[in-house]
């Protein structure tokens, strides 16, 4: 599969869609998927278009140069990527391993098109799972005194493996501003709560004590402000008075796996555009 994917955001005006699609058509491309959205509050146009490079008469390495004129004309922010260049993903995890195992299973089953060259943890608990899937495992315990040192080691590992995306699969550490800025919009977290309600420590216990009828999970990009990054996906499940605390945890973990899976898959398929503190998820 050799496709090109173009992601666009720019001020809305006439002719954007026609110009982009005509460019692809005139050079022999076959459009496979196209989706667009207009945010009327900000007058911003968003578009994702994917086309086959079979028969496309511009070599891959020269497509960006040809797109420059279109981008200048419409004042576009844009990104061009190719499906034969899968992203390289690092997974960070602590002691809760259900999301890690789910991601690795889905990768092995062919649900994700990516490479996972390493797993990083502040605990040794995930070592056997990493071994089972044949992925190098790095245990880097974190304390208040060594946090900066360990983050530097983590960054060096990520740079060595040319990591494109970091997935926090229940990683119980707050990343520094230095770390987040280096990988902006490239760190996906799963929060075991339907944000912003019950944020922070022990959300299931808070929900149980409150007697809620719905619990949820949230996947979002990481920013310097804890749990306030652009939301990618959320889901909920109904709760009744018959559910115990253990029932809430079990149902919540199922939600966490589902929303993290969707968020990671959409990012890998280049279906997400961030603007402000929001996301556009293309079909």
Secondary structure, 3 states (H helix, E strand, C coil): CCEEEEEEEEECCCCHHHHHHHHHHHCCCEEEEEEEEEECCCCEEEEEEEEECCCCCCCHHHHHHHHHHHHHHHCCEEEEEECCCCEEEEEEECCCCHHHHHHHHHHHCCCCCEEEEEEEECCCCCHHHHHHCCCCEEECCCCCCCHHHHHHHHHHHHHHCCCCEEEECCCCCCCCHHHHHHCCCCEEEEECCCCCCCCCCCHHHHHHHHCCCEEEEEEEECCCCCCCCCEEEEEEEECCCCCCHHHHHHHHHHHHHHHHHHHHHHHHCCCEEEECCEEEECC
